[in-house]
């Protein structure tokens, strides 16, 4: 399944060869509002990459250990691009933004901050977020900001694999044993309250979308619903009816998990600032 249209597919080639170092060394500079938007995109990818990294050596089979590690690396790659571009507005590096911001300065969505739980819960989170990210990147390849468009073009190809991986596991668990079906159902019900926040139009979206830099999240919801519900039906699963969790509008105001993730992720860099290896 792909959100990309013909024009978007052509623009994917713009992402070839882009690296964080290239962004840092190029003349591209983000204005502060665009930088805050890039920061939000990078924070989502960074936090989820950190969460998935926990599964290395813990996944139910060796092949899945490698698959989740690769997805985590893809996401951290996306984070590097977006944080590097955001940093051009403030003369900061990707490491500055990843390791030396405090909890309330991150703008990640609560869905991707939720605990891994068991494998079914992790797959439920991955399934819901991957479809959101795929739809977002497919639209951002047409961003009027050429750097964001190039990053999205590169990331879109990887997001397509992430969706395929999640689809296969949702089908496998939903159509498997009673135990596996119960696990994925429980995971979906646990994660579902945090879905609505992904599609909230925040002031930064309202400011940047008229010029074509950003995408209104609400415009992604209808297609996301159709695709997610289709897979759930194929897997013999019901769409959860959990009530939405209270939104903190990505400020971390109601985030129970963000501080724990950052404590683990940032500890080495903060103990040895400036260290290289």
N, C-alpha and C positions, 0 to 999 in steps of 0.2 A: 504494500500500500504506500502511495506516495502523494504528498500534497503538491509536489512541484509541477508547475505548468511548463510549457515549452520555453517561454521567456526565462523562467527561473532556472531551468536546466541549463540553458546557454550561459547564464550568469554564474553558474557553479564554477566554471573554468577560471573566473576571476580569483577564486580562493586558492588556486594551485600555488604552492611555494610560499605562502604566507607563514611567517613565524613571529613569535613574540619579539625576537631580536630585530627582525625587519621593521616591525611597528615602532619599536623604540628608536631605531636609527633613521627612520624616514622623516619626511617633513610634515607628515600628518599630525595635526594637533586638534584635540577635541576641545570644544568650548565646555564650560562647566556643567551646563545642563545635559549635554550629550554624554559627558564623562560620567555623570551620576546614573544615566541610563545604562551605559556600558558596565558600570560597576554592579548594578542590579543583575544583569545577565551573567556576569562573571561570578558573582556570589552564589547564584543558584547552582552553577556548574561545579564550583569549588566545593561547596558543602556536600553535594551529592557524591562527588568523587571521593571525598573523605569518608563518607558513610560506607560506600561500597568497598573501599579498601580494607575494611574490617574483615570482609569475607575471605581474604587471601589466607589460605591454609585451613579455612573453616567450612568451605562450600561442601555440598553433599557428594560431589564427585570431582575428580581432578579436572575434567574438561570444563566444568562449570566454574571451578576456581580460576582457570585461565580466562574464561569468558568475562566474568565479573571484573577481574583485574584489568582486562583490556578496555572495558566500558569505563571504568574508573579513570584510566589513563586518558581516554578520549575526552572525558569531562574536564579533567585537570588541564588538558590542552586548550579546551575552549576557554576555561577560566584565565589561563595565561594570556591569551589573545585579548580578551575583553579588559582584563585588569591592566595590561600593558598600555592599551589605548586610553583607558580612563586616566592612568597615571600621567599622560602627557599634559593634562590640564593643570596638574599640581606639581610637576617635576618629581614624581614618585615612581618607583619601580613596581613591578608586579609583586615582588617580595614585600615591599613596604606595605602594600595594600592587603596582602594575604595574611601577613604575620604580625603586623604592628598596628592594626585597628582594634578597637575594643568592641565588645559584644553589641552595643547599641548602634554602632556605626555600620554594621552589615545590613544588607537589604535582601537576604535570601527569603524565599517563601517557606512557610511553616511545613508544608507537605514534605519537602526534601530533608528537613531537619528531623523528622520523626524517627524513632528508634528502628533499627533493623528488625528486631523481633526474631521470629523464626524465618525460614526461607520463604514461606508463603507470603508473609508480611512484606518482606523486602521486594519480592516480585510484584506485589500489588502496588507498592509505591513506584517502582520502576515503570510499570505498565501505564499508570495514570500520568506520570510526569513525562515519559518519553513521547507520548502522543501530543502533549502540550508543546514540548520543545520542538518536535518535528514541525508542527503547524506554524510555530513562531519563526523558526529559521527559514521555512519555505517562503514566508512573507518578507522577511528581512533581507533576503537576497536582492530585493528590489528597493532597499533603503536608499534614500537620497544621500546618505553619508556613505561614501565609497569604502571606507575602512570597515564599518559595520557590515556592509553588504558583502565584502570579501571574506570576513570572518564567518558570516552566516553561510556563505556558499561552501566553505570548507567543512564547517560543522554539520551541515545538512546531510552530507553523505554518511557521516558516522551516526547521526540520529536515526537514519533509516535502518541501519543495522540494529540499533538499540530497540527500536519498535519491533522489529522482526523477532529479536531474542525474547522480548517480553511476551509477545503474542504466543510464541511457541510454548512458553512455560505456563501461561494462563490456560491454554488449551490442554496441555498435558496434565496439569493439576486438576482442572475442572472436570475433565473426562476420565480421570484416573480412578483411584480408590475412594471410598467414602472419607477416609482420613485426609487424603490430599485435597479433595474438594472442600472439606471443612476448613482446612488451613488457608486456602486461597480466599474463601468466602470471609473468614474472620479477618484476613489481611485487608481485604477491600473495605469492609465495614469500619475497620480501624482508621484507614487512610482517607475515606470519603469525606469526612467533615472538613478537611483542609483543602479540598479541590476548589471551592468557590474563590478563595483568595487569589488563585492563579489568574482568574479572569476579571479581576477588579480593575477598573480604569482609575489610576491614581493621577494626581495633578501633573506629574512628569510625563505621563502618556498623553494627557490632554494638551500639554504644551508642545510636545515634539511630533505628534502624529499629523497635524495639518501640513507640516513641511515635508512629511514623508520620511523623517528620520526613524521614527518609532512606529509600532503597531499598537492599536488599541486592543488590549487583551480580550475585551468583550466580543470583538469581532471574530475571535478564534473559537468561541464556545460552541456554536451550532455544529460545526464540522467535527470538533472534538467529541461531542456527544454522540453523533452518528457513528463514528468509527469505534469508539469505545463500546458503545452498546451493541454494535454488530458482533464484535469479538466475544463479549460476554454471553450473548445469545448462543453463539457457536460453541462455547464452552459449557453450556448448560447452567450458567450462573445468572442470578438476578442482579439488576442494578440496585445498589444500596440506597436506602432511604434515610440514612443518618442525617440529622440536622447539622447545618453548617456550624463550624466552630467560630467563635468571635474573632474577627479579623483585627490584627494589629497593623495592617497596611504595610507589612514588611519592615516594620521598625524594630521588631524583636520584643515589643511590649508584652506580648502574651506567649513568648517562646519559652518552653520549658527545657528545650534541649540545646539551644545554640551555645550557651556558655560551656557545656560539657564538650561539645565538638571542638570548639576553639581552644579549650584548655589542652586538649590532646594534640591538636594540629600545630599550635603555636609554641609549645613548650620549649622545643629545642632551639628555635630561632631566637626566642627571648632570653634563654640562658646563655647563648653564645652569639650575640648580635654581630653581624658582619662576617661570620665564619664562612669559609668556602671549602669545598672538597672536590 
